[in-house]
Amino acid sequence: MSSPESVTSSITVRAENIGGIDSTEVLLEPGVNVLTGRNATNRTSFLQTIMAALGSRRSSLKGDADTGSVELTFDDERYTRSLERRNGEVVFDGDPYLENPELADLFAFLLESNEARRAVRAGDDLRELIMRPIDTDEIEAEISRLEAEKRELDDRLEELARLDTELPDLEEDRVALEDEIETKTERIEALETELEEFDLDVEASRARKDEIESAFADLQEARTELESIEYDLETERESYSELEGERDELEQELEAFDDEQESPDRLEGRVQELRARKRSLDTTVSELQSVIRFNEERLAEDGFELDLEETVESDGETDGDITEQLLPDSDDVVCWTCGSQVDRERIETTIDRLRSLRQQKLDERSDLQEQIDELATRRKELRERSQKRGEIETRLEAIDDELERRAQRIEDLEADLEDQQERVDDLESDAETFENAEYGDVIETHRERNRLELERENLEEERDEVQARIDEIEGQIEERDELAQRRETVEDELTDLRTRVDRIEENAVDAFNEHMDSILSILEYRNIDRIWIERREKTVREGRRKVSRTAFDLHIVRTTEDGRTYEDTVDHLSESEREVTGLVFALAGYLVHDVYEVVPFMLLDSLEAIDSNRIADLVEYFEEYVDCLVVALLREDAEALSDSHTYVEEI
């Protein structure tokens, strides 16, 4: 939907073959536009023309026409709509102002058939109507998604907090390793100084020293290689043992699977069957609703719409007041299927039976949906179990291959270890030949230095590993602030979503109560103290479950002539009071759902039950909230309105 700016220019409306209109072009202005005239002068048809151009489908073609069109132009924009009768139905096309007219139909197009006005008149569920534009399923889905994201963020933040506590110990280990490395380095340097101080000036002695150093260098290299092989062998054995443990766990898990599980494909067939039945019920419910709505509208219009204007033009005179012709002193109506006179009560009884049948189909649909959900959940579980079993079997095959490879690797390392140990033994034997009185101290010093260098290398490797872990943890902890900020955002979004429905209900009730108090104060109905809506929780049955739902209760308090107050019901309101209450309820929906941001028009019709002075006050009150208010009135009712409004007398 668009979000319009205020209407700032004149508004041109053109129509052909809409309602009772042959062809017309009317100029409206921002503010209040009053359509005046006697009955049957196409004022309602003109309002339906505006509705059609704005996107509504609640407009009709002229009875003797197969096509019609409307055009609405304002603020340098042009909106069009065409209507065509096809196979007994009216098909809409064109480029209207709104893509989805639901909000406008409910709370801006306030003709006599408007659902908000009818709901108050009939005592229907006001909460359901005010909440209808809210997609609660979409809200629940978004809540589930955000809850899952919040759980992931919590887990990650908890992990980072644990890592943060690990850092001090790692830093302590690193410092200790640095100190130990420094100590061994100092000792190595001292030994190297001792070696340099030995008196080996004779050439033969120097050659002997080189030979000794070479022998010990080879021994040092051999010992380093031996340690490397031992480390690799230990690592392979640990990995082999871990794989064996994982294999045992997977085999136990595999044994727990039931080989005689129900087939997911069979459940899929059952789900499809139930969905087909539900689609059939959806079609039935939709058709029943259309039939009920059509009959309600026809019943409200007393059957056939008589073209009284054409009768007047053909006869040249009328037999009595036109209003009396439209409202005869009879409870009979003209049947819109056969044309005969039918008792209104019989039609109302039939409509009630249709409503009961529709509710029965809705209950059946709820039961089917529950069965579909249960079967879909079971089917999902079975597919997940089947997938899990396949993953376990695949992993077991991979583990067997890996065990075989590692067993061969262990065997090779054991052989290498044996060979390297023999080489070290041989080199140590060679080194022992240099141990004599002349070079004993030199040899011992070389041995000590080599041992210390090997230990220092191991310490440096361990220190590097600790430093790498510290760097890794610090790198991960850097994202903690960003994750915490995102978690706070998600928490705020969840709070907003969880309270959105409550807020809308509360705002709707507050808006109605506030405006109703203001309107009653302005219109001065003599013995009405207050009309207000109260929110309350009630338990209702949905299919097989009982759930808690919010209800809107409409309260009326009156005062008797002797000053006693009592609570009344909607049924006892006068027609004028009911109409005003319905209009205020529609205004509450208009404001709560920000309909003024969706469409800058509001249309009012069928206000004859309200006296002219109160109509003028009501129009003035509504004018404050609407860019362009178009109201259809009889001439005598329009006389009480301000001369500053735009008046349209010919359509």
Order of alpha helices (4+ residues) and beta strands (2+ residues): beta-beta-beta-alpha-beta-beta-beta-alpha-beta-alpha-alpha-alpha-alpha-alpha-alpha-alpha-beta-beta-alpha-alpha-alpha-beta-beta-beta-alpha-beta-alpha-beta-alpha-beta
